[in-house]
């Protein structure tokens, strides 16, 4: 599926992580912001545990096995 540390950029990446309950890690620049499971997403945002992150400002990384 996805490798630990793989960047998520496309809608199907986020959908796969929801469908298979794979956690993701959120970074702003090089600073860790959050880790958890995606609640929902759109073309503009990703919501993780009630926090909304704009896709254009943050980096989302796959963390299978976390």
C-alpha positions in Angstrom: 0.0 0.0 0.0 2.0 3.0 1.2 5.4 3.2 2.7 6.2 4.9 6.0 7.1 8.5 5.2 5.5 8.6 1.8 3.9 12.0 0.9 0.2 12.2 0.3 -0.8 14.6 -2.5 -3.7 13.2 -4.4 -7.3 12.7 -3.4 -7.0 8.9 -3.8 -4.1 8.9 -1.3 -6.3 10.4 1.3 -9.3 8.2 0.4 -7.0 5.1 0.7 -5.9 6.2 4.2 -9.5 6.6 5.3 -10.7 3.3 3.8 -7.8 1.3 5.4 -7.5 3.3 8.6 -3.9 4.3 8.1 -2.7 7.2 10.2 -1.0 10.2 8.7 1.4 12.8 10.1 1.1 16.5 9.4 4.0 18.9 9.0 4.1 22.7 8.5 7.4 23.3 6.8 9.7 20.9 8.8 7.8 21.1 12.0 5.5 18.2 13.2 2.0 19.4 13.8 -0.2 16.4 14.3 -0.6 12.6 13.8 -3.8 10.7 13.5 -6.5 9.3 11.3 -8.3 11.4 8.6 -11.9 12.2 9.4 -12.6 13.8 6.0 -10.9 15.7 3.2 -11.7 17.9 0.2 -9.6 19.4 -2.5 -8.7 22.3 0.0 -8.5 20.7 3.4 -7.9 17.6 5.5 -9.6 17.1 8.9 -7.8 15.0 11.5 -9.4 14.6 14.9 -11.4 17.8 14.6 -8.5 19.9 13.4 -8.6 21.3 9.8 -5.4 21.6 7.8 -5.3 23.4 4.5 -3.7 21.2 1.9 -1.8 24.0 0.2 0.0 24.9 3.5 0.8 21.6 5.1 2.5 18.4 4.1 0.8 15.0 4.8 2.9 11.9 5.4 1.8 8.3 5.5 2.5 6.5 8.8 1.4 2.9 8.5 2.0 0.9 11.6 1.9 3.9 14.0 
